[in-house]
Amino acid sequence: MRRSLTKAERLRGRSSLRRVFTEAAKNDLRGIRVYYIGNNLDWNRIAVSPVRGFKNAVARNREKRICREAYRQLKHRLKTGYDLAFVLYPGKYNLSDRIRQLEAIFERIGLIQ
């Protein structure tokens, strides 16, 4: 399995995103919420969405990059066939914090193999 985040692994399209945010189960920790639903594919697709509480676009984009990198480092340990949407909340979170948050959530919802 490739460790990079490919174009096919990005969750795109209005109907796909609407489905995840309306029909999916969710789980959260302080600073992050994860929506997840099966997608009948052999790989996972992700979307990252920060809330409006960030100071500016630079802060929002940095948090999105950190979250994608945290997911990329954990994806080889996850079960496949899910659409995942991450909603990020403001706070002082670095890469290791995000990795720990995602690990805890994935263990809680049973996605880690």
VENQUI-V211652 format. One record per run of one state. SS is the DSSP state (h for helix, s for strand, l for the rest). FROM is the first residue (numbers start at 1). LEN is the number of residues. If there is no record, write none. Layout:
ss={SS SS}
from={FROM FROM}
len={LEN LEN}
This chain:
ss={l h s l h l s l s l s l h s l s l h l s l}
from={1 7 10 11 14 24 25 30 32 39 45 51 57 78 79 82 89 95 110 112 113}
len={6 3 1 3 10 1 5 2 7 6 6 6 21 1 3 7 6 15 2 1 1}
